[in-house]
Amino acid sequence: MSLKPPQGRKGTTASNVLNPLSTPKGQKFECELCGRTALLQCRHCRVTYYCGKDHMNLDWVGIHEKICQLLVPLRSQPLIIGSEEERVRLQANLQKSQRALIDLTRMEATKFLVHGNYEHAIPGAVQALRFSLEVYGAGRIELVPCHLLLAEANLGLGRQKQAEEYLSLANWSILKNPDCSNRLKSQLYRNFGKLYASQGKYDEALRQLANDIYFSSLQVGPDHVDTAGGFYYLATVFYLQKRVDCALAMCDKVVDTWYKHCMKHFNFQSQGGVAPEPLGDAQVMEGLQILSKIVTLREEALGIDHVSAGEACYTLALLYSYAKDTNKARTLMKRALAVYRRELGDDHKSTQEVLASLEDLGLSRLPSRSSTALGGGQADDEELDLAQAAGMAQDGAQVGGDFLDDAEEREEGEGAQSPPQPKADPAPAPAPDAKPQSKPGTPADAG
């Protein structure tokens, strides 16, 4: 039977309200998310505490519902065992359970991040960091993925100061462990680039994103969809600098990368051969967000009738088809077909390719050239469908004016009240003889 979520103050039972007079002397219960003095206790596991109903509900939705009963044996008072062999065995089992919880909590936090739900991503990332600290200790490279999750979630929420703190801790761990993977370095530099872009430090953002592309290329190659994300964020910064030609050039690289990967997949389905690398859910969602934004950028910069806008629509349609969303794929392909027919003609190979893709999606009767021309009633419906598809892009994949407006709003709201910031407690402390740097080193410095 599934557990019921914790209730608010009116529904709070006596079993989950802490009485300060009954607390043993010298013992202090702290909030699971922010570290403040706890006033409430989870009535299911009774080993988790919160400062109020807001953090209780946030943690429940974010991660606690999935790990509530799993925390009981980890946080309960250990039994007194006289045998050294038994103690070693129990400690090994404890660490095994903690490692499993690290994987689970990081996975749940990543799911929320992928869908742009940054607030609910924080509890899982906080728990992952807490378990990682218990298993590996402070300053270890194993903490970096947790720091990056927390940094990305805080960036999405506009909490630049907290994001920079977590990135500094991640950077410090990487500098102490220069042999870490290029993937981790790439993620660190990408988040630094996004942070500096949101702060208006565009030149520094470009430098960090260039490092991101460098290390991602070392890890998976320059033509991989993971590396394409770095090119996309470069495009956003160039666009903010009013360097539209550079932004469009970066977008060309992104669209070309995604187009080739999608075509490899569909060619394998129809012709066989070597199976391409499958895409994960996070990669698909990021690709949909990025390509939707590129469609908008190209239409703003070049016009809705430009061939490049049609190419972006078609590539986005291929990715929707990969994601099994046939309706959106068909709508976007019709839009691309209308552009290709008008600009390239019916006999052009690109037009014929879109026609073949539409037939593969089950469209038996293809619309005529005149009926698909933009400006008609059908074109208006396609405009609406495209706007809905582009609206799927999350705040984490911002471009152009939206990115700039958001940065300005964050600057204006620096002094405004904000909800309490959940944080990992305890946080890993830097070495006493060195201080974490907020600005990462160059690729050579990072090893």
URRA-V609930 format. One record per pair of residues at least 24 apart in sequence whose C-alpha atoms are under 10 Angstrom apart, sorted by sequence separation. I is the first residue (numbers start at 1). GAP is how many residues later the second one is. D is the distance in Angstrom with one decimal. If there is no record, write none. Layout:
BEGIN
i=<I	I>
gap=<GAP	GAP>
d=<D	D>
END
This chain:
BEGIN
i=<16	17	31	32	44	45	47	48	73	74	104	105	122	125	126	146	147	167	168	186	187	188	189	209	210	230	291	292	310	311	312	313	333	334	345	15	16	17	31	33	44	45	46	47	102	103	124	125	144	145	167	186	187	189	209	228	229	291	292	310	311	333	14	15	16	17	33	42	45	46	47	71	101	102	105	124	125	143	144	147	185	186	187	189	190	208	228	290	291	309	310	311	313	13	14	15	16	32	45	47	48	70	71	101	102	122	123	143	144	164	185	186	206	207	227	228	288	289	309	310	330	331	341	342	12	15	16	44	45	47	70	102	103	121	122	125	142	144	163	164	167	184	186	187	205	206	209	228	288	291	308	310	311	329	330	333	341	342	14	15	46	47	99	102	103	121	122	141	144	163	183	185	186	187	205	206	225	228	258	287	288	307	310	311	329	330	338	341	13	16	45	46	71	98	101	102	122	139	140	141	143	144	182	185	186	206	223	224	225	227	228	305	306	309	310	337	338	339	342	9	12	15	18	45	70	100	101	118	121	122	139	141	142	143	164	184	185	186	206	222	223	225	226	288	304	305	308	309	330	338	341	342	16	17	18	98	99	118	121	122	140	141	142	163	164	182	183	184	186	202	205	206	225	226	255	287	288	307	308	329	330	334	337	338	341	342	16	17	98	99	102	120	121	139	140	141	182	183	186	223	224	225	254	258	287	305	306	307	310	330	334	338	339	16	67	97	98	118	119	139	140	141	161	181	182	183	185	202	203	223	224	225	285	305	306	307	327	338	339	6	17	99	118	119	138	139	141	152	160	181	182	183	184	202	203	222	223	225	255	284	285	288	304	305	307	326	337	338	339	6	95	98	99	113	117	118	140	141	144	148	152	155	159	160	182	183	197	201	202	224	225	254	255	284	306	307	314	318	321	326	336	337	338	5	6	67	98	99	109	113	116	118	119	139	140	141	151	155	158	181	182	183	193	197	200	223	224	254	305	306	307	317	335	5	6	66	67	118	119	139	141	142	149	152	156	160	181	182	202	203	223	284	285	305	334	335	5	66	95	96	106	110	113	117	118	141	145	148	152	155	156	160	190	194	197	198	202	251	255	284	311	314	318	335	4	95	106	109	113	116	117	141	144	148	151	152	155	158	186	190	193	194	197	200	251	254	255	314	317	321	3	12	63	64	94	95	105	109	112	116	144	147	151	186	189	193	196	200	338	63	66	110	145	149	152	194	251	252	281	9	62	63	106	110	113	141	144	145	148	152	155	183	187	190	194	197	251	279	314	8	9	102	109	144	151	186	190	193	251	279	335	8	63	334	7	8	62	63	248	251	252	6	62	247	251	335	8	334	335	7	8	248	333	6	7	62	247	248	331	332	335	5	6	247	331	332	335	5	259	263	266	331	224	244	248	255	259	262	265	331	332	6	225	229	244	247	248	258	261	262	328	331	332	5	6	62	256	259	260	262	263	266	331	4	5	62	245	252	255	256	259	262	263	266	62	63	67	226	229	233	236	244	251	255	258	259	261	262	265	328	332	62	63	225	229	232	236	239	254	255	257	258	259	261	262	327	328	331	5	6	61	62	63	64	225	228	232	235	252	255	256	259	262	263	5	59	60	61	62	63	64	67	226	248	252	255	258	259	262	328	329	4	58	59	62	63	225	226	229	232	236	251	255	258	328	3	58	59	61	62	63	225	228	232	235	239	2	3	57	58	59	60	61	62	63	64	2	58	59	60	63	3	58	59	3	59	55	59	305	305	320	304	317	313	316	316	304	33	33	296	32	33	266	295	296	34	295	33	32	33	292	296	32	292	295	292	293	294	292	293	292	293	291	292	293	289	290	292	293	300	288	289	292	293	288	289	290	291	292	297	289	290	296	297	288	289	290	293	296	297	288	289	292	293	294	287	288	289	290	291	293	294	285	286	289	290	293	285	286	289	290	285	288	289	290	286	287	286	247	244	242	240	241	239	240	236	238	239	240	236	237	238	239	240	236	237	240	241	233	235	236	239	240	232	233	234	235	236	239	232	233	237	114	115	232	236	237	114	229	236	113	114	116	111	114	115	111	114	115	110	114	115	114	194	194	194	200	198	199	197	198	197	198	200	198	199	200	198	199	197	198	199	200	195	198	199	198	215	214	211	208	211	212	208	211	208	210	208	204	207	208	156	157	156	157	155	156	155	156	153	196	152	192	192	158	192	158	160	189	158	159	160	189	158	188	189	157	158	161	189	160	189	158	159	185	158	166	173	186	166	169	172	185	159	162	169	172	162	169	162	166	169	175	185	159	168	172	175	185	172	173	172	182	171	172	175	182	169	170	171	172	174	175	178	180	154	168	169	170	171	172	178	179	180	154	168	169	170	171	172	178	179	167	168	169	171	177	178	167	168	170	171	175	176	177	165	167	168	175	176	150	165	166	167	168	174	175	150	164	165	167	174	150	164	172	164	171	116	115	116	117	118	147	115	116	117	118	146	115	116	117	114	115	116	113	115	116	114	113	143	138	140	138	139	138	139	133	137	138	139	133	134	138	139	133	138	129	130	133	129	130	133	126	127	128	129	130	126	127	129	130	125	126	127	129	130	122	123	125	126	129	122	123	122	123	126	119	122	119	59	58	54	55	54	55	55	36	34	35	36	33	34	35	33	34	35	33	34	35	36	32	33	34	35	31	32	33	34	35	31	32	33	32	31	30>
gap=<24	24	24	24	24	24	24	24	24	24	24	24	24	24	24	24	24	24	24	24	24	24	24	24	24	24	24	24	24	24	24	24	24	24	24	25	25	25	25	25	25	25	25	25	25	25	25	25	25	25	25	25	25	25	25	25	25	25	25	25	25	25	26	26	26	26	26	26	26	26	26	26	26	26	26	26	26	26	26	26	26	26	26	26	26	26	26	26	26	26	26	26	26	27	27	27	27	27	27	27	27	27	27	27	27	27	27	27	27	27	27	27	27	27	27	27	27	27	27	27	27	27	27	27	28	28	28	28	28	28	28	28	28	28	28	28	28	28	28	28	28	28	28	28	28	28	28	28	28	28	28	28	28	28	28	28	28	28	29	29	29	29	29	29	29	29	29	29	29	29	29	29	29	29	29	29	29	29	29	29	29	29	29	29	29	29	29	29	30	30	30	30	30	30	30	30	30	30	30	30	30	30	30	30	30	30	30	30	30	30	30	30	30	30	30	30	30	30	30	31	31	31	31	31	31	31	31	31	31	31	31	31	31	31	31	31	31	31	31	31	31	31	31	31	31	31	31	31	31	31	31	31	32	32	32	32	32	32	32	32	32	32	32	32	32	32	32	32	32	32	32	32	32	32	32	32	32	32	32	32	32	32	32	32	32	32	33	33	33	33	33	33	33	33	33	33	33	33	33	33	33	33	33	33	33	33	33	33	33	33	33	33	33	34	34	34	34	34	34	34	34	34	34	34	34	34	34	34	34	34	34	34	34	34	34	34	34	34	34	35	35	35	35	35	35	35	35	35	35	35	35	35	35	35	35	35	35	35	35	35	35	35	35	35	35	35	35	35	35	36	36	36	36	36	36	36	36	36	36	36	36	36	36	36	36	36	36	36	36	36	36	36	36	36	36	36	36	36	36	36	36	36	36	37	37	37	37	37	37	37	37	37	37	37	37	37	37	37	37	37	37	37	37	37	37	37	37	37	37	37	37	37	37	38	38	38	38	38	38	38	38	38	38	38	38	38	38	38	38	38	38	38	38	38	38	38	39	39	39	39	39	39	39	39	39	39	39	39	39	39	39	39	39	39	39	39	39	39	39	39	39	39	39	39	40	40	40	40	40	40	40	40	40	40	40	40	40	40	40	40	40	40	40	40	40	40	40	40	40	40	41	41	41	41	41	41	41	41	41	41	41	41	41	41	41	41	41	41	41	42	42	42	42	42	42	42	42	42	42	43	43	43	43	43	43	43	43	43	43	43	43	43	43	43	43	43	43	43	43	44	44	44	44	44	44	44	44	44	44	44	44	45	45	45	46	46	46	46	46	46	46	47	47	47	47	47	48	48	48	49	49	49	49	50	50	50	50	50	50	50	50	51	51	51	51	51	51	52	52	52	52	52	53	53	53	53	53	53	53	53	53	54	54	54	54	54	54	54	54	54	54	54	54	55	55	55	55	55	55	55	55	55	55	56	56	56	56	56	56	56	56	56	56	56	57	57	57	57	57	57	57	57	57	57	57	57	57	57	57	57	57	58	58	58	58	58	58	58	58	58	58	58	58	58	58	58	58	58	59	59	59	59	59	59	59	59	59	59	59	59	59	59	59	59	60	60	60	60	60	60	60	60	60	60	60	60	60	60	60	60	60	61	61	61	61	61	61	61	61	61	61	61	61	61	61	62	62	62	62	62	62	62	62	62	62	62	63	63	63	63	63	63	63	63	63	63	64	64	64	64	64	65	65	65	66	67	68	68	68	69	69	70	72	73	73	74	79	89	90	90	91	91	91	91	91	92	92	93	94	94	94	94	95	95	95	96	96	96	97	97	98	98	99	99	99	100	100	100	100	100	101	101	101	101	102	102	102	102	102	102	103	103	103	103	104	104	104	104	104	104	105	105	105	105	105	106	106	106	106	106	106	106	107	107	107	107	107	108	108	108	108	109	109	109	109	110	110	111	153	156	158	159	159	160	160	161	161	161	161	162	162	162	162	162	163	163	163	163	164	164	164	164	164	165	165	165	165	165	165	166	166	166	167	167	167	167	167	168	168	168	169	169	169	170	170	170	171	171	171	172	172	174	175	202	203	204	204	205	205	206	206	207	207	207	208	208	208	209	209	210	210	211	211	212	212	212	213	228	229	230	231	231	231	232	232	233	233	234	235	235	235	238	238	239	239	240	240	241	241	243	243	244	246	247	248	248	249	250	250	251	251	251	251	252	252	252	253	253	253	253	254	254	255	255	255	256	257	257	257	258	258	258	258	259	259	259	259	260	260	261	261	261	261	261	262	262	262	262	262	263	263	264	264	265	265	265	265	266	266	266	266	266	266	266	266	267	267	267	267	267	267	267	267	267	268	268	268	268	268	268	268	268	269	269	269	269	269	269	270	270	270	270	270	270	270	271	271	271	271	271	272	272	272	272	272	272	272	273	273	273	273	273	274	274	274	275	275	276	277	277	277	277	277	278	278	278	278	278	279	279	279	280	280	280	281	281	281	282	283	285	288	288	289	289	290	290	291	291	291	291	292	292	292	292	293	293	294	294	294	295	295	295	296	296	296	296	296	297	297	297	297	298	298	298	298	298	299	299	299	299	299	300	300	301	301	301	302	302	303	363	364	365	365	366	366	367	384	386	386	386	387	387	387	388	388	388	389	389	389	389	390	390	390	390	391	391	391	391	391	392	392	392	393	394	395>
d=<5.4	6.1	8.1	8.4	7.2	5.8	7.3	9.0	9.7	8.2	8.2	9.1	9.9	6.2	7.4	8.6	9.4	7.7	9.3	9.5	9.9	7.6	8.8	7.3	7.8	9.0	7.7	6.9	9.7	10.0	8.2	9.4	8.0	7.9	9.5	9.1	4.5	8.8	8.8	9.1	7.6	8.6	9.5	6.5	7.6	7.6	9.3	6.0	7.8	8.0	7.1	7.0	6.8	9.9	6.4	7.3	7.5	5.8	9.9	7.1	6.7	6.9	9.7	7.8	5.8	8.8	7.6	8.6	7.3	7.8	9.6	9.6	8.5	4.8	9.4	9.3	9.7	9.0	4.9	10.0	8.4	4.3	9.7	8.9	9.9	9.6	5.1	9.2	9.6	9.6	4.3	9.5	9.7	10.0	9.9	8.6	5.0	8.1	6.0	9.3	8.9	8.7	9.4	7.2	7.8	7.9	9.2	7.4	8.1	9.2	7.1	6.9	8.8	9.4	8.7	8.5	9.7	9.4	7.8	7.5	8.8	9.6	9.8	8.0	8.9	6.1	8.8	9.6	9.7	6.5	9.7	8.7	10.0	8.0	6.2	9.0	9.8	9.3	8.9	7.9	9.4	9.6	7.7	9.0	9.2	6.4	9.5	9.3	6.6	9.1	9.6	8.3	9.0	9.7	6.6	10.0	6.8	9.4	9.2	9.5	9.7	7.3	9.1	6.2	9.9	8.0	9.4	8.0	6.9	9.1	8.9	9.6	5.2	8.4	8.3	9.5	7.9	6.8	7.8	8.2	9.3	8.4	5.7	8.7	8.8	9.7	9.4	9.6	8.3	7.7	9.8	9.5	9.3	9.1	7.5	6.7	9.5	8.1	9.4	9.7	7.9	7.7	9.1	6.5	5.4	9.9	8.5	9.5	9.7	9.1	8.0	9.8	10.0	8.2	6.8	9.6	9.3	9.9	9.4	9.9	9.4	8.9	8.9	9.9	8.5	9.7	9.4	9.7	9.4	6.5	8.7	9.3	8.8	9.8	7.4	8.7	8.1	9.0	7.0	9.9	8.8	9.9	9.7	7.0	9.9	9.3	9.3	9.9	7.1	7.0	8.9	7.5	10.0	9.6	9.8	9.7	7.5	9.1	6.5	8.1	9.5	5.5	9.8	7.7	9.5	9.0	6.8	9.0	9.4	9.7	7.4	8.3	6.3	9.9	9.7	7.7	7.5	6.4	9.7	8.4	9.2	9.1	8.8	8.9	8.6	9.4	8.9	9.8	6.0	7.7	9.5	8.8	9.5	7.7	6.1	6.4	5.2	6.0	8.8	8.8	6.7	6.3	9.4	8.7	9.6	8.7	7.1	6.6	9.7	8.3	8.5	8.9	8.8	9.9	7.9	9.8	7.9	8.1	7.0	5.4	8.6	9.4	9.5	9.0	6.5	9.3	9.9	9.9	8.6	5.8	8.3	9.9	9.5	5.7	8.8	9.9	9.1	5.3	7.9	9.7	9.8	9.8	4.8	8.2	9.0	9.0	8.2	9.9	6.9	9.9	8.8	8.6	9.7	6.3	9.6	9.1	8.9	9.7	9.3	7.4	9.8	9.5	8.3	8.8	9.3	7.0	7.9	5.7	8.2	7.3	9.2	8.3	7.5	8.1	8.3	7.2	8.4	6.6	10.0	8.9	9.9	8.4	9.8	9.3	6.8	6.1	9.1	9.5	8.2	9.7	7.7	8.6	7.2	8.7	9.7	6.8	9.9	9.9	9.7	9.4	9.9	9.4	7.2	9.6	7.8	8.8	7.1	9.8	9.3	9.8	8.6	8.6	8.6	8.0	8.0	9.5	9.4	10.0	9.5	9.8	5.6	8.5	9.2	9.7	9.2	9.1	8.2	8.1	8.3	7.7	8.1	10.0	7.8	9.8	8.8	9.0	8.5	6.0	7.2	9.3	9.7	9.5	9.9	9.9	10.0	8.2	7.9	9.2	8.1	9.3	9.1	8.6	9.1	7.8	7.5	9.0	9.4	9.0	8.6	9.3	8.3	7.3	7.9	8.6	6.4	7.3	7.5	7.5	6.8	8.0	9.9	8.1	8.8	7.4	8.6	9.4	7.4	9.4	8.2	7.3	9.0	10.0	8.6	8.5	8.9	6.4	7.2	7.4	6.7	7.6	9.3	9.8	7.6	6.9	7.5	9.7	6.9	8.6	9.8	6.7	8.0	9.4	6.5	8.9	8.8	8.9	9.7	7.5	9.7	8.3	7.7	9.0	9.1	9.4	9.4	9.7	9.6	9.0	9.1	9.7	9.7	9.4	9.2	8.9	9.4	8.7	9.7	9.6	8.8	6.8	9.3	10.0	8.9	9.8	9.1	9.5	9.8	9.2	8.9	8.8	9.2	9.8	8.0	9.5	8.7	9.4	9.9	9.2	7.7	9.1	8.6	9.6	9.4	8.2	8.9	8.7	6.6	9.2	9.6	8.9	7.0	9.2	9.0	8.7	9.2	8.8	9.7	9.1	9.5	9.6	7.8	5.7	7.0	9.2	7.6	8.3	7.7	8.0	8.8	8.9	9.9	8.2	7.5	9.9	8.6	6.5	9.0	7.8	8.1	8.9	8.3	8.3	9.9	7.2	7.9	8.1	9.1	7.4	9.1	7.6	9.6	9.2	6.6	9.7	6.3	9.3	8.3	7.5	9.0	9.3	9.0	9.3	10.0	9.5	8.5	9.6	8.9	7.9	10.0	9.9	7.9	7.5	9.0	9.6	9.9	10.0	9.5	9.8	9.9	9.6	9.9	6.8	6.6	6.8	9.9	9.6	9.2	8.5	9.1	9.9	8.0	9.6	7.5	9.8	8.2	9.8	9.3	8.5	7.9	9.1	5.4	6.3	9.6	8.4	8.1	8.1	9.9	7.5	8.1	9.2	9.8	7.6	9.9	6.4	6.9	8.4	9.8	6.5	8.2	7.4	8.6	4.5	8.4	7.8	8.2	7.1	9.6	9.0	9.6	9.7	9.7	8.5	9.9	9.3	9.9	9.6	8.1	9.5	9.6	9.6	6.8	6.1	9.0	8.0	9.6	9.0	9.1	9.3	9.6	9.7	8.4	7.6	9.1	9.9	7.5	9.7	9.2	9.5	7.3	6.1	8.1	10.0	9.4	9.6	8.9	6.8	9.0	8.3	7.3	9.2	9.5	8.6	7.9	7.5	5.4	5.2	9.7	9.2	7.7	9.5	9.4	9.2	8.6	8.0	7.1	7.4	6.4	9.4	8.7	6.0	9.0	8.0	9.4	8.4	9.8	10.0	8.9	9.5	9.9	9.6	8.4	8.5	9.7	9.3	9.7	9.2	9.8	9.0	5.4	9.9	8.3	9.0	7.4	7.9	9.8	9.8	9.2	9.7	9.9	8.3	9.6	9.2	9.7	8.5	9.2	9.6	9.9	8.6	6.8	9.6	8.6	10.0	9.8	9.2	8.9	9.7	9.9	7.2	8.7	8.7	8.7	7.4	8.6	9.0	7.7	9.7	9.9	9.1	6.9	6.5	4.5	8.7	8.3	7.7	9.5	9.1	9.2	7.7	6.9	9.5	8.7	7.4	6.4	9.6	8.4	8.5	10.0	8.6	9.9	7.6	6.5	7.1	9.0	7.0	7.7	4.0	9.1	7.6	9.2	9.5	6.9	6.3	9.5	7.4	8.1	9.3	9.6	9.1	9.7	9.7	6.6	9.7	9.1	8.3	8.7	6.2	8.9	8.5	8.8	6.3	8.4	9.3	9.9	8.8	8.9	9.2	9.7	7.8	9.6	9.7	9.1	8.1	9.5	7.5	6.0	9.1	9.8	5.6	7.4	7.3	8.1	8.9	8.5	9.8	4.9	8.2	7.9	10.0	8.1	7.9	6.0	9.6	6.7	8.8	8.4	10.0	8.9	9.4	9.5	9.7	8.0	9.1	8.3	8.6	8.8	7.8	9.5	5.7	9.4	9.4	8.8	8.7	9.9	8.7	9.4	7.5	7.6	6.6	9.0	8.0	7.1	10.0	9.9	9.1	9.7	9.7	8.5	7.5	9.6	8.8	7.6	8.9	9.7	7.4	7.8	6.5	8.8	5.0	8.6	8.1	8.4	8.6	9.7	9.9	8.3	7.9	9.1	8.0	8.2	9.6	9.3	7.4	9.2	8.2	6.4	9.2	9.7	8.4	9.3	8.8	9.5	9.3	9.1	6.7	9.2	9.8	5.7	8.0	9.4	9.1	9.8	8.4	8.9	7.9	8.4	8.0	8.3	8.5	9.6	9.1	8.2	9.7	7.6	6.2	8.6	9.5	9.5	9.4	9.7	9.7	9.3	9.7	9.3	8.8	9.9	9.4	9.8	8.9	10.0	10.0	9.4	7.7	8.8	9.2	8.2	7.8	9.5	9.7	8.4	8.7	9.7	7.7	9.4	8.0	8.7	10.0	9.4	9.7	9.6	8.1	8.7	5.2	9.9	7.3	6.7	8.6	9.5	9.5	8.8	7.1	8.9	9.5	8.3	9.9	9.4	9.0	9.3	6.2	9.6	7.8	10.0	8.6	8.9	8.7	9.7	5.6	8.0	9.7	8.2	8.4	5.9	6.9	9.4	5.5	8.3	6.1	8.7	4.9	8.9	4.7	9.5	8.5	7.8	8.9	8.6	8.9	7.0	7.3	5.7	9.9	9.7	9.2	9.1	8.8	7.7	7.1	7.8	8.6	9.7	7.2	8.8	9.0	9.1	6.5	9.9	9.0	8.8	10.0	9.4	8.8	9.0	9.7	9.5	9.2	5.5	9.6	9.2	9.9	7.2	6.7	9.9	8.6	9.7	6.7	9.7	9.4	9.3	9.0	8.7	8.9	9.7	9.2	8.1	6.4	4.8	7.4	9.9	8.0	6.7	7.0	9.8	10.0	8.1	8.2	8.4	9.5	9.7	6.5	8.4	6.7	7.0	7.5	7.9	9.7	9.2	8.8	7.4	6.5	7.6	9.3	8.2	9.3	5.1	9.4	8.5	9.5	9.5	7.7	8.5	8.2	9.3	7.2	8.7	8.2	9.1	9.9	9.9	9.4	9.4	9.9	10.0	9.7	8.9	9.7	10.0	8.4	10.0	7.3	10.0	9.9	9.3	6.4	8.1	8.1	4.4	7.5	4.6	5.2	8.0	9.9	8.4	5.7	7.2	6.2	9.2	8.8	6.8	7.3	8.4	10.0	8.4	7.7	8.0	9.2	9.2>
END
